[in-house]
Amino acid sequence: MNAFDVASFNTAVDIAAGKLSELLESDEIQGVVLERPNSLLAAARALMVGPKDSFDTRRFADILDLYIRTGIKVNSRGYMARQFSSVVPVSAVFDMVSAMAPQPASYYEAGQLANVADKLIAEEFGRLLGWEPGRFDMVTTSGASLANMTAVLVARNRKLGNSWTDGVSAMGRGRGRPAIAFGAESHYSVSRLAGILGLGVDQVVRMPLNDRRQIDIDGAVAALDEAKARGLDVFCIVGAAGTTSVGAIDPLEDLAAEARRRDAWFHVDAAHNGALLVSDRLRPRLKGLELADSFCLDAHKTLFVPALCTLLFYRDPEAASAAFPEKHSYVFDPVEDEMSRFQSGIKNFECTKRPAILNLWLVWALFGRRFFEQKLDFLVDLTRQAHDHLAAQPDFEVLHQPESNILCFVHRPAGLPESQLSALQLALRDRIRAEGRYFISKVELDGSTVLRIVMMNHQIGLSDIDALTNEIRRHAREIRRDWAGESTRNDNKPHIWTVEKTC
């Protein structure tokens, strides 16, 4: 069949390599090009029309052009929006190799190198944590949402006895209705867990934040005590090492101590900031992470490899197999041997799993830990410089001290009524995104919409931050002129601005 022709494959590789090289070499400042969905639908549909009996190089090139045009420009200095990283190019090449010569990573017989790489990367991070070799475990998952669910499922199964077979009993440990606790700005994958695991969303304790948007430990103790008085048995406390909104790191040592005092499991969602472990200078910011019963980090965020690649660590190696007790004969052998001891299938939800760990292992093998350290140090320093630059501007207000590479701020032009501040930030995000030169995001803090930048690209410099602030000012002037004109057209009737609810 022509679809499997080697010559066609070689041609396709040459076309793709040329287009990707052009993308990497481009110095154009561009964030994202948004196209209307129906227009894009029509363009994609048109590419499905035509002869199908041979490999059409022109159509293949057009499909790649369409994909690249509509993709996020993570390699551009204009991209500052989200926690999607520019990737080490050689790891993307390896992604192609692993697609053509697959190693499904859950079982050793099908994914030999992938399962070995799990062990090697775990050893590297174990040393950074100060954990004793062989006394902890790590499995990879497809994203932190799945890792958080898996870890809390382990906590439920270990803390609530026969919950896997008998269901979640209101008398789980004879101490009340089972519940979990997490910070007020935890990622939505954490807040969904009570419903997913059958606890009930009313069995949730939201721990309050301090002025740095971290969990306030005194407030947390009070909230946990109040929950106990209401008949809730908190069996799992979830902290964050890098909240999605501002990148805040919770007081991990204090939370670990509180979890021990209450006989609760302590899990840390370190999807974003867990990678700070690779930096000698930044690692102290994660003090207390080594005390967690479990934690996860996303290598596809701040270790710069293709998505999805999440590492889920357990301080007790026996805990790793507690998430999914069932075993089926078509994948599991009745007696463990040297091969089955290496595989992770029993420890994670996925059966067929991409060998994403190999991208991280490849980059580590080629460039070493120092590569990751240097890039992370640079991005965190750049974020601090952006903070200081914006704080020095009379018409900007920074909203927190950045702990990693995330910064939230507002543009507050002179004379702007406070009632229009949130609406202006949302309109700014929309205008900037629509123009396509810069791509920034927004988030809601304390009921107000604010702007948010995430430094993921090492090519960005302070001059780009300065250029962005000028773009924001220009758009703000245009937006306020439009508002004034609309107000005049409406006979000066009060205008109600609708602020989008953000997560």
TAUR-V745188 format. One record per residue. N is the residue number from 0. PHI is phi in whole degrees, 0 to 359 (* if undefined). PSI is psi in radians with two decimals (999 if undefined). D_LAST is the distance of its C-alpha to the last C-alpha in whole Angstrom. Layout:
# TAUR-V745188
n=[N:N]
phi=[PHI:PHI]
psi=[PSI:PSI]
d_last=[D_LAST:D_LAST]
This chain:
# TAUR-V745188
n=[0:1:2:3:4:5:6:7:8:9:10:11:12:13:14:15:16:17:18:19:20:21:22:23:24:25:26:27:28:29:30:31:32:33:34:35:36:37:38:39:40:41:42:43:44:45:46:47:48:49:50:51:52:53:54:55:56:57:58:59:60:61:62:63:64:65:66:67:68:69:70:71:72:73:74:75:76:77:78:79:80:81:82:83:84:85:86:87:88:89:90:91:92:93:94:95:96:97:98:99:100:101:102:103:104:105:106:107:108:109:110:111:112:113:114:115:116:117:118:119:120:121:122:123:124:125:126:127:128:129:130:131:132:133:134:135:136:137:138:139:140:141:142:143:144:145:146:147:148:149:150:151:152:153:154:155:156:157:158:159:160:161:162:163:164:165:166:167:168:169:170:171:172:173:174:175:176:177:178:179:180:181:182:183:184:185:186:187:188:189:190:191:192:193:194:195:196:197:198:199:200:201:202:203:204:205:206:207:208:209:210:211:212:213:214:215:216:217:218:219:220:221:222:223:224:225:226:227:228:229:230:231:232:233:234:235:236:237:238:239:240:241:242:243:244:245:246:247:248:249:250:251:252:253:254:255:256:257:258:259:260:261:262:263:264:265:266:267:268:269:270:271:272:273:274:275:276:277:278:279:280:281:282:283:284:285:286:287:288:289:290:291:292:293:294:295:296:297:298:299:300:301:302:303:304:305:306:307:308:309:310:311:312:313:314:315:316:317:318:319:320:321:322:323:324:325:326:327:328:329:330:331:332:333:334:335:336:337:338:339:340:341:342:343:344:345:346:347:348:349:350:351:352:353:354:355:356:357:358:359:360:361:362:363:364:365:366:367:368:369:370:371:372:373:374:375:376:377:378:379:380:381:382:383:384:385:386:387:388:389:390:391:392:393:394:395:396:397:398:399:400:401:402:403:404:405:406:407:408:409:410:411:412:413:414:415:416:417:418:419:420:421:422:423:424:425:426:427:428:429:430:431:432:433:434:435:436:437:438:439:440:441:442:443:444:445:446:447:448:449:450:451:452:453:454:455:456:457:458:459:460:461:462:463:464:465:466:467:468:469:470:471:472:473:474:475:476:477:478:479:480:481:482:483:484:485:486:487:488:489:490:491:492:493:494:495:496:497:498:499:500:501:502]
phi=[*:298:297:255:292:294:297:296:300:299:296:298:298:298:296:296:298:296:290:290:298:298:296:290:277:292:253:293:274:206:262:206:254:270:247:297:306:291:293:293:301:294:295:292:295:298:285:266:260:135:296:239:270:206:288:262:297:295:292:300:297:294:295:297:299:296:296:296:297:266:278:289:272:293:266:265:288:273:269:220:269:223:269:264:262:295:253:296:307:294:289:292:298:295:301:295:297:291:288:280:236:291:227:308:272:281:232:300:298:258:222:297:293:299:289:292:297:308:295:292:292:301:299:299:286:301:297:292:277:80:276:286:306:80:251:211:217:214:231:259:226:268:104:289:300:291:295:299:298:297:295:289:295:301:301:298:294:279:270:247:58:267:297:296:266:263:90:278:272:296:251:314:235:70:234:128:287:298:212:237:233:205:287:296:243:295:298:298:296:282:294:281:297:299:286:297:271:80:279:98:292:284:266:230:245:265:274:289:252:267:288:261:64:260:300:277:294:294:295:295:300:297:294:291:296:295:296:297:294:276:90:260:251:283:262:214:249:246:255:232:242:113:295:296:291:233:79:290:249:292:289:294:299:295:293:297:296:293:296:298:298:259:57:248:286:243:247:239:277:252:308:270:266:300:293:299:303:285:255:300:281:265:305:301:294:259:305:104:297:293:271:293:290:204:201:230:217:262:289:281:266:250:239:64:239:299:285:255:213:242:255:245:254:235:291:256:298:290:291:301:269:275:292:229:292:290:230:239:293:284:230:246:270:292:238:289:228:297:282:295:293:271:273:248:304:288:258:225:286:278:265:270:230:302:279:298:300:293:298:292:299:301:295:296:294:280:240:80:299:300:301:297:300:296:291:296:302:298:294:292:296:298:294:296:296:297:302:295:296:292:297:277:271:294:256:234:226:273:250:193:274:292:261:213:241:243:220:247:201:229:263:234:294:301:84:283:298:303:294:257:297:297:298:294:297:294:295:297:303:295:293:295:296:294:292:90:282:239:229:236:240:219:207:259:238:52:84:242:277:229:272:216:237:233:274:243:243:289:277:288:232:298:298:289:296:297:296:297:299:293:297:299:299:298:296:298:299:294:298:292:295:296:299:297:295:294:297:294:295:266:58:63:287:302:253:262:267:267:262:294:289:245:238]
psi=[2.44:-0.52:-0.40:0.20:2.28:-0.66:-0.71:-0.70:-0.82:-0.70:-0.76:-0.73:-0.76:-0.76:-0.82:-0.75:-0.70:-0.75:-0.69:-0.64:-0.74:-0.69:-0.78:-0.56:-0.25:2.42:0.23:2.37:1.96:2.39:-1.22:2.53:1.90:2.23:2.59:2.37:-0.74:-0.60:-0.74:-0.67:-0.76:-0.71:-0.74:-0.66:-0.67:-0.52:-0.14:-0.06:2.35:3.12:2.54:0.19:0.00:2.85:2.09:1.77:-0.63:-0.76:-0.68:-0.78:-0.69:-0.66:-0.76:-0.72:-0.75:-0.74:-0.86:-0.69:-0.65:-0.02:2.81:2.32:1.24:-0.29:0.03:2.65:-0.15:-0.12:1.95:0.46:-0.86:-3.12:0.57:2.24:2.61:2.46:2.70:2.08:-0.67:-0.48:-0.53:-0.65:-0.72:-0.54:-0.69:-0.74:-0.77:-0.45:-0.65:-0.56:1.34:2.62:1.42:2.18:-0.06:-0.45:2.40:-0.76:-0.46:-0.34:1.14:-0.98:-0.60:-0.75:-0.59:-0.70:-0.63:-0.83:-0.71:-0.77:-0.66:-0.72:-0.74:-0.81:-0.56:-0.72:-0.71:-0.51:-0.29:0.33:2.53:2.29:2.40:-0.06:0.27:3.06:2.79:2.41:2.71:2.55:2.95:1.35:2.65:-0.45:-0.79:-0.66:-0.77:-0.75:-0.75:-0.76:-0.74:-0.51:-0.71:-0.80:-0.77:-0.83:-0.61:-0.63:-0.40:0.57:-2.00:0.56:-0.51:-0.69:-0.68:-0.15:3.00:1.92:2.52:-0.31:0.75:-0.86:0.36:0.35:0.14:-3.04:2.24:2.43:2.81:2.73:2.45:2.95:2.76:-0.35:0.52:2.71:2.59:-0.40:-0.48:-0.77:-0.39:-0.24:-0.62:-0.67:-0.73:-0.72:0.12:0.27:-0.58:2.30:-0.27:-0.25:0.93:2.39:2.03:2.03:2.35:2.86:2.74:-3.00:-0.14:0.16:0.49:2.83:2.22:2.03:-0.66:-0.74:-0.61:-0.78:-0.77:-0.74:-0.68:-0.68:-0.74:-0.66:-0.70:-0.69:-0.47:0.03:0.36:2.42:1.73:1.89:-0.18:2.23:2.25:2.11:3.05:2.42:1.35:1.36:2.64:-0.61:-0.94:-0.05:0.38:2.55:2.09:2.82:1.52:-0.71:-0.79:-0.71:-0.66:-0.74:-0.71:-0.66:-0.75:-0.73:-0.54:0.13:0.74:2.67:2.48:1.95:2.50:2.13:1.65:0.58:-0.76:-0.88:-0.06:-0.49:-0.25:-0.25:-0.52:-0.17:2.17:-0.61:-0.59:-0.33:-0.67:-0.35:-0.32:0.34:2.23:-0.26:-0.56:-0.26:-0.17:2.55:-0.55:2.68:2.78:2.72:2.57:1.95:-0.43:-0.07:-1.31:0.33:0.11:0.71:2.84:2.58:2.68:2.42:1.74:2.38:2.20:2.05:2.51:2.25:-0.55:2.04:-0.46:-0.38:-0.51:-0.56:0.09:-0.22:-0.76:1.52:-0.41:2.53:2.41:2.48:-0.42:-0.13:-0.36:2.41:2.60:-0.43:2.25:2.43:-3.01:-0.49:-0.82:-0.44:-0.36:-0.35:2.73:0.05:-0.66:-0.27:-0.12:2.89:-0.48:2.44:-1.08:2.01:2.32:2.50:0.96:-0.46:-0.45:-0.53:-0.77:-0.78:-0.72:-0.88:-0.69:-0.74:-0.66:-0.68:-0.29:2.99:-0.60:-0.54:-0.88:-0.73:-0.82:-0.73:-0.75:-0.77:-0.76:-0.82:-0.67:-0.72:-0.71:-0.69:-0.67:-0.72:-0.70:-0.71:-0.87:-0.67:-0.83:-0.66:-0.46:-0.15:2.27:-0.39:0.26:2.64:2.11:2.56:-0.05:2.85:2.06:2.34:-0.20:-2.09:0.46:2.36:2.28:2.50:2.97:2.62:2.17:1.39:2.66:2.39:-0.02:2.18:2.48:-0.57:-0.32:0.04:-0.86:-0.74:-0.64:-0.73:-0.73:-0.74:-0.63:-0.82:-0.77:-0.78:-0.77:-0.75:-0.73:-0.63:-0.53:-0.13:-0.76:2.66:1.90:2.94:-3.13:2.84:2.79:2.15:2.15:0.68:0.02:2.49:2.29:2.84:2.68:2.31:2.56:2.08:1.79:-0.14:2.08:-0.14:-0.22:2.45:3.06:-0.52:-0.56:-0.63:-0.75:-0.74:-0.66:-0.76:-0.66:-0.65:-0.73:-0.78:-0.77:-0.82:-0.66:-0.72:-0.76:-0.73:-0.78:-0.60:-0.72:-0.74:-0.76:-0.73:-0.69:-0.68:-0.69:-0.73:-0.46:0.40:0.62:0.40:2.53:2.42:2.30:2.07:2.27:2.13:2.18:2.31:2.21:2.87:999]
d_last=[48:47:43:44:47:47:48:45:42:44:44:40:39:41:39:36:37:38:35:33:35:35:31:32:34:33:32:30:27:25:21:20:23:21:23:23:23:26:28:27:27:31:31:30:33:36:35:36:39:43:45:44:47:46:44:43:42:41:39:37:37:35:33:32:32:29:27:27:27:24:22:20:23:22:25:25:25:23:20:18:14:13:14:17:20:23:26:29:31:34:31:30:34:34:31:34:36:35:34:38:39:36:36:34:33:33:37:39:42:39:37:40:38:35:36:38:35:33:35:36:32:32:35:34:31:33:35:33:31:35:35:39:39:39:38:34:32:30:28:26:24:21:18:17:15:19:20:18:19:23:23:22:24:27:26:27:30:32:31:31:35:35:32:32:35:35:31:29:32:31:34:32:34:36:34:31:28:26:23:21:19:16:14:12:9:10:9:8:11:13:12:13:16:18:18:19:22:23:23:21:18:20:21:18:19:16:18:17:17:19:19:18:15:17:18:21:24:26:23:22:26:26:23:25:28:27:25:29:31:29:30:27:28:25:26:23:21:19:18:16:18:15:12:9:8:12:14:16:18:19:23:24:27:27:25:27:30:28:27:31:32:31:32:28:26:24:22:20:17:18:17:16:19:21:23:24:27:29:30:32:31:27:28:29:25:25:28:27:26:29:29:26:28:25:22:21:20:19:22:21:19:21:24:24:25:24:21:21:23:22:24:24:27:29:31:33:35:35:32:31:33:32:29:31:34:36:38:39:43:42:39:41:44:46:47:45:46:45:43:41:41:39:36:33:33:33:31:28:26:27:31:31:29:29:31:28:29:32:30:29:33:34:33:34:37:38:36:36:33:34:33:29:30:31:28:25:28:28:24:23:26:25:22:24:26:23:22:26:26:24:25:28:27:28:25:22:21:19:17:18:20:19:20:20:19:15:16:14:16:17:20:22:25:28:29:25:25:22:21:20:18:15:16:18:15:13:17:17:15:16:20:20:18:20:23:23:24:21:18:15:11:9:6:7:9:12:11:11:10:12:13:12:15:16:19:20:23:27:28:26:28:28:30:27:24:27:27:23:24:27:25:22:25:27:24:23:27:27:24:26:29:28:26:30:31:29:30:34:34:32:35:33:32:28:25:22:19:16:13:10:7:4:0]
